[in-house]
Amino acid sequence: MRLLAVDTTTPSGSVALLEDDRVLGEVGIESPATHSTRLLLSVDILLKSHGLEIGGLDGFAVSPGPGSFTGLRIGLSTVKAFVFATGKPVAAVSSLAALAWKHRGGKPVLVGPMLDAKKGEIYAALYEAGPNALRAIIPEGAYAPEEYMGRLPHRRTILFAGHGLDLCRRRLTALLGDKACLSERTSFIAAEVGRLGLEDLRRGRGVDASALEPRYHRRSQAEEGR
């Protein structure tokens, strides 16, 4: 199965092309340019590199969030257009779950993915990430850093990842000491969105394109101003 995966939840967006369990390529760009400027270019580069067109794919995966409100809308509207044009299935994969999947190991490990939610908050969760599965321990949501950290277990080592770390780095090490491991790996997660999405499609857990909606976990600024 050939699948195109899209992540536009953070400024470091990425696009990946997978064939079954193999990643054929991933384009990840750290840039001030908007996703509307570079997303379709990244897709075009990937497909042309493998002699493919959108119609030659078997499915799609996209992250509906949580993440940047504008980025989410761009990614979802683009993938919706692909799905409506091709009639192929699509899977929706949490950005936090994909970030945790990126950091899983050969044995179960606790992973705390964090994204900057602005306004002094983080989008976060806590997963036990094994080689083949994720188990949510703290549900994903928008948290004040103190609220999230107050829910963390203190007896096990936790690997924290994502650009939300910039808000919590010192407080995490003060709270957990050497039990806090802070990842410096890139936040490009399209390949992980693709791997988790592929598994969802294999299990018949795809979604209807018309039901693809951003996963905000809180109201937008426009909604709050009403």
N, C-alpha and C positions, 0 to 999 in steps of 0.2 A: 504494500500500500504506500503510495506516494502522498505525502502530506506537507502542506505549507503551514508554518506556525508563525504567529505575529505577536509581539509584545511591544506596546507603546505606553506602558504604565509609568515609566520613569523617563527622565531625559536621556538615559542610556538605553534607548530602544534597540530592538534587534528583530531579525527575521531569520527563520531556519527552514531548510528543506530536508525532509527525512524520507527514507525508503525503508519501510518496516522499522526495525530497531536501530538502523544505521543513520547517523547524521551525515548527509551529503555535503552540507555547507551551512554556515551561519554568518550573517552580516550584522555586526554590532558597531554602532557609531556613538561616540561621546562628542556631542556637537551642540552649539547654541542654536543651530537651525531647527525649525519646527519639524515635527513628524510629518506634517502635510507636505513639506518640501522634500523629505528624503525617503519616506516609506515606500512609495511606488518605485522609486529608483532602486532601492535595495531589493525589492521583489524581482524587478526586471533583471538585475545582475545575477541573482541566484538562478532564475529560470533559464536565462540565455546561456549561462555557464554549463547547463546540463541539457541544452537543446529541447527545453520544454516550454509549453504554453499553459496558461491557467486552466484551459479545458482538459489538459492531459493529466491533471492531478486527480487524486481519489478522495481527497478530503482536506479539511482545514482545522486549525486550532487557534484560538485567540484568548488572550487574557482580558476579562472584563473588569479587572481590578482586584483589589483596590489600588489606587494610584492617582496620578495627575488627571483631573477632570477633563481637561482639553485633550490630553493624550489618549485617554480611554475612548472618547467620542470618535477621534480620528481612526484609531485602530479598529473599533467595532464597525463603523460605517464602511470602511474599506473591505473588511472581511464579509460583511453582509452583502456588499455588491458582488463579490466573487461568488458567494454561495447562490445568490439569486440568478447570476449569469450562468452558472454551471450545473445547478441542481445537486451539488455534492454535499455530503454531510459535514457538520461542524461541531466541534467540542469547545466548551468554555472552561478555562483552567485558571484558578486563582493565582495571582502573581505571588502571593505569600507561600502557597503550596509549591509553586515552581522554584522559588528561591530556596526553600527547605530541601527540595529534591536535589538541587544542585550540590548541596553540601552533605548529602547522606553518605554513609560509610559502609564498610563490609559487615558491621554489626550495628545494632540500634544505638543511635546517638540523639541527644536532645538538640534541636535546632530552633533558634528564635529569629525568624526573619523579621526585619524592620524596614519600613519605608517612611520617609518624611511626609507627614500629612499636612504640614504647614500649621500655622496658628499654635505652635508649641506642642503639637500632638504627633503621634506616630501611628501608622497602620502596622499592626503586629499580630503575632500568634506564637504559639509554642507547639512544636511537633516532636514526636518520637519518630525519627526517620530511620527505617531499616533499609536493607538492600532492595526490597521489593514493595515496600508499603510505607504510608505515612499514617500516623495516628495523632489526631489533634488533642492536645492537653489543655491549652488555653485557646479558646475560639478566636478566629480572626476578627478584628474590629479596629476602630479608631480609639486610641487610648491616650490619656495623659501619661507621660513616662512614669510618674510615681505610681499610678494605678496599675500599669502593666507590671512594673517591677515588684509591686506588692503581691502579685500572684505567682511569682516565680518560685520553684522549689530551690532550696539552698544546699541540698546534699549531693546533687549530681552536677557534673560538668555540663555546661551549656555552650554551644557554639552560636554566636550571634553574627548575623550577616545582613547586608543591605545598607543603603545610604542613610537610613534612619539612625544608624549608629552614631552619626555626628552629634545627635542630640543627647545621647545617653552614655557615651563612652566612659567618661569619668565616673558617673554614678553607678554604672554596672560593675566596674572594677572595685569601687568602694564597697558595694553591697556584697558581691560574690567572691572577691579576691581572685585566687587562682582557679576558681571554678568557672570563671568567665573567660571564654576564648573568643577573641574578636577577629573575624575573618577579614582579610584584605583582598579577597578575590573579586573579580569583576562581577557586576550585577547583570550582565547579559543573560537572559533566561529564555530566549525563544526556543532553544533546543529542548529545554526541560518542559516548556509549555507543549511542545510537540510530542515528547515522549509520554507525558501524562494524558494528553489529548488523544493520542493514538490508542492508548489502553481504554479510555472511555468509549471510543468509537467501536473498538473490538467487542466491548461488553454491551453495546447498544445504548450507551448513555450519552449520545449526542443530543443537541438541542435544536429546536426550530429556529431558523435565522431570525424570524420576526420576534422571537422571545429573547434575543441577545440584548441585554441592557447593562449599562455600567454598574459596577458594584462599588458604590461610594462609601457606605457605612456611616454617612452623615450627610446633612443637607449642603448643597452648594452655596456659595456666597449670594448668588442671585435669589435662591429660595429663602435664605436667612434675611434678606433685605425686604422681603414682601410683608 
